[in-house]
Amino acid sequence: MRNNTISTFSKIVLLLSGLLFIGSIFVPMWKIELTAPQYPEGLVLKLHASKIAGDVDIINGLNHYIGMKTLHTEDFIEFTILPIILGFFGVIALGCIFYKNKKILFTLFGSFVLFGIAAGLDFYRWNYEYGHNLDPNAAIRVPGMAYQPPVLGYKQLLNFGAYSIPDIGGWMLITAGVLLFLAVLKEKKMLFFKTKTVLSIAIMAVLFSSCSNDKPVPIKLNTDNCDFCKMGITDGKHGAEIITEKGRAYKFDDLACMVNYTKENPELKVKGYYVHDYTLENELIPAEKAFYVSGGAIKSPMNGNVAAFSNKSQAKAFEAESQGQEKEWSTFIEK
């Protein structure tokens, strides 16, 4: 008699997938980032399962000038049915654990693949219509120009760069699909890895999809330019960096440049400030936790003349050696 019961491996995968399906309803699934000189922080459109969020009002104002339709959640039936579909997938995945039936698993995976294809085509249609059906009476008209955003990846639209990528909810769904695929291979006797090994990989994938990287972006010496003075960054002991709430990195060759940049851009929403550790080479540390010495014999690229340390005793020793003065982080950046 043929065994139609799923394995323990598949049960765990179904549990993780079900939670990912349901969890994706409550977080952004996709985002379209727009960058332009007049918006140094950039604009972002976040697509949830049930709504449009992000800088919608600003983007709608720009759309009005170039003749594109404005974006409103209530204009899209997708935002009504998508939470239901994802919730349905989640319930079926969790229910399959108790029914222990391979056919339900195979049907769930096949249905999710079809859903992914349909969603991709619908997203393309949505982008095409909004990029091509323009108001002929718009204030800004470029003959033959369309403003269709990319479904995935980068595209230049006038002076805006548009970058379309999955957000956390999208990565959750991708992870769920990969996990279901592994479960199908397992039940089809096509997966020969040890169960513990595959489960470890699956759990790491789930954790990765639910976490964001808060670490600084490494500065490439002799390659990156300062975002304030535009000079090349060559010194690995006095540089600094800002990470915004949207994840963008601004790099500076001197702490003074970072301070001046924040003064010129007060609207910048900063997630984290970082500075070079003076005792190391090109190693960024959290600015709020660093210890500072200013003046004396210290010379930095743009005459900020500040050295930062991760260790207080090192800062004290250098203060005496350089005849500088101890400084607090609050003296550089006003909150």
Secondary structure, 3 states (H helix, E strand, C coil): CCCCECCHHHHHHHHHHHHHHHHHHHCCCEEEEEEECCEEEEEEEEECCCCEEECHHHHHHHHHHHCCCCCCHHHCCHHHHHHHHHHHHHHHHHHHHHHCEHHHHHHHHHHHHHHHHHHHHHHHHHHHHHHHCCCCCCCCCCCCCCCCCCCCEEEEECCEEEEEEECHHHHHHHHHHHHHHHHHHHHCCCCCCCHHHHHHHHHHHHHHHCCCCCCCCCCCCCCCECCCCCCECCCCCCCEEEEECCCCEEEECCHHHHHHHHHHCCCCCEEEEEEEECCCCCCEEEHHHCEEEECCCCCCCCCCCEEEECCHHHHHHHHHHHCCEEECHHHCCCC
